[in-house]
């Protein structure tokens, strides 16, 4: 189940079902025998589903890896923003050492290969005021700011004084390359929404209007379709669901 890709399976089922339903409708429209129609529709649905799975597998796998890396990066930056300053310096010290840098820890920062590093991780991108405070503190002494992100004004201010910044993406690459992620991470295992929470979202009263509009549109489409029964049944179900959610749904 670790490598089970639910979006890929759902995409394959959707396109396969759509292809099968289209073939079923066309063949029945031309009065092809029922046995031949069902067999051809089933084979076409299977072929379309397998084709989509083969074509989309690489893209889905790449997207999953990218999502996992983004989640890990966000957890790392959140940890560095919430952790105490001395622990942040120790984590960076270990990462730079494993990355082959000559790094030393000082009272208000680090030095790596003779370059002063000033870590300052916050929940929001650093503002120009925060950068101005660092410039006042260090004066003409050169330094490199290590942070999660900078506002455009802060970037321009830092560049105008010839200072460099190591941003969140580079920090994550450093920890990943050195395999030096802090453990355990603060809020590293935030629980995902459970079934109850998903049910509350699905049956929220604010969803009554979209259900109602969708049901009305499906019923209207039944007047112009070759297969009105499908639209009548689906539209009726959506209308009933809209009424149910409006009166008994979650506020």
N, C-alpha and C positions, 0 to 999 in steps of 0.2 A: 504493500500500500504506500510505501515511501515514494515510489516512482510513479504512482498513479496520477495521471494528468487529467483531471475532471474536465477542464475547459476543452481540451482536445477531443475527449469522448463526446461531450455535448455538441461540439461543432460537427463532428462526424455523423452523429445521430440526426442532427437537424438537416444537414444537406442530403443525407441519405434518404430521410423520410420525405423531404421535399421532392427529390427526384422520383421516388417511388410513387408519391401521390400524383405528380404530374403525369407520369406514364400511365397510371391507373385511369386517370380522367380521360386522357387522349384515346387510349385503347377502348375504353367503354363507350366513348363518344362515337367511334367508328364501328361499334358493335362487334368487336373481336370476342371470340368465345371466352367465357369467364375463367376457365382453367388456364388458358394461354395468357390472359391478362394478368392474373395473379402471379403466375410464374415469372413473366417478364418484368412486372413491377418490382417483385422481390429481388430478382437478380440485379436490376438497375439500381435499386436502393443500396444493395450490398456493395456493388461496384463503386457507386458514388461515395459511400461512406469510407470505403478502404482507400480510394484515391485521395480524398480530403485528408485522411489520417496520414498518408505517406507524404503528401505535399506540405502539410502544416506541422509535421513533427519537429523539424529543425527549428522553425520559428517559435513554436511553443516552448521548446526546451531552452532556447536562448532567452526568451522572455522570462521564464521561471528563474533561470540563473541570475538575470539582471535584477529581478525582484528580490531574490534572496540577498544579493549583495547590497541593494539599497536599504533593506531592512537592517542588515548588520551594520552598515555605515551609520544609519540613524540612531541605532542603539548605542554605538560607540560614542558619537558626538553628544548624545543625551547624557551618557555616563560622565564624560569629561566636563560637561556643563554643570552637573550636580555634585561632582566629587570635590573634596577639599583640595586647595591649591597645592599643598605639599605632595599629596598623592598623585595629582595630575603630573607634577614635575617628575615624580619617581616613575610613572608609567612611560612618559616620554623619554626619560633617561634610559630605561631598559630597551625601548623600541629602537632608539638611535644606536645604542651599543650593539644590539643584535644586527643592525643594518650596517655595521662596520664603521661607524663614525667615532671619532675621538671626542667623547662628550663628558662634560662635568656639570655637576649641580651646584648652583650658587644660591644666595639668599633670596634673590628676586627673579630668578630665571635659570637658564641653562646656557652653556656654551658648547657648540658642536663644531669641531675643526676650527676653533678660534672665533666662531661667529656667535654673537649673543642671540639667544632665543627667548622671547617673552611670551609665554602661553597665557591666553586670555579667552576662555570658552564661555559663551553665554547662550541663553535660549534663543535670543533674537540676533540678527546680524549686528555687528558692532557699528555704532554710530560714529559720526565725525567727532563728536564731543569726547568719546572714549579714546579715539586715536589722538586727539589734541592733548588729552591728559598724559598719554604715554610720551608724546613729543616733549611736553614740558618737563616730565620726570627725567628723561634721559638726555635732553638737550642735544648737543652735537654728537653724542656717542651713537654710533650705528647699531641697529638691532633689527631682528627679523621677528615679526609678529606671527604667532601661531594661534589660529582661531578657527571657529566654525565657518563664519561668513562675514562679509563686510557690506555695508550699504555703498551705493555708488559714490556718495559724497566722501565717505571714509576712504574709499579706494583712491579717489583723486587727491585727497589730502596726503595720504601716505606716499603716493607716487611723487607728489610735488616736493617732498623732502627726501626723496631717494631711498625710502625704506621699502623693504620687501615683506610680503605676507605669505604664510603657508596656510592655505584654507582647508576646509573640512575634507574635500576629496583627496588632497595630498596627504593629510593626516591619516585618513583611512588606508590609503595605499601603503604608507609607511608601516602601520601596524599589521596590515595583511602580509606585506613582503617580509617583515621580520617575525611574523607569527607570534606577536607579543600582545594579543588582546587581553585587557584586564579581566580577571575572573574572581568573583562573579561580577557581572555588570549591574549597575543600579538600574532597576526597572528593565532588566534584560529579558525577562519572561513576562511580558504583559499579557494577561489572559485575553483570548479572542472572544468575540460575542458568542454566547451560547445559543441553544435552540430557543430558549424562552425570549431572549432579547431579539432574535431574528423574527420570532412570531409577533412580538409587539410592534416591530417596525412594519411587517407585512400587513398586519391588521390594524394599523393606525387609522384613525378617522380621517386624516388628511388624504388617505388613498381612496376614499369613497368616490370623489369626483373623477379621477382618472379611470376607475373601474366603470363608472356610469357612462362616461363619454365613449370609452372603448366598446362597451356593450351596444350603445345606440348606433355607433358606426358599423359594427358588424351586422346588426339587424338591417341597417340600410343597404349594406352590400349584398345581403341575401336576395334583394330584388333584382340584382344584375348578374348573378352568378349561375353557373351551370350546376352547382352543388349547393343549393340554398340551405339544406338541412344542417350542414356543418356550421354555417354562419348563424342560423337561428338558434341552434343548441348552444354554441359558444357565447353568442351575444346574450342569450337568456341567463346563462350561468354567471356571466359578468354582472348583469343587472341585479341578480339575486345577491351576489357577493357584495355589490355596492350598497344595497339596502341593509344587508347584515352588518357590514362594517360601519355604516353610518350610525346605526342604533346601538350596536353591541361592541363596536371596536374600542381600542384603547385610545384614551384622550392624548 
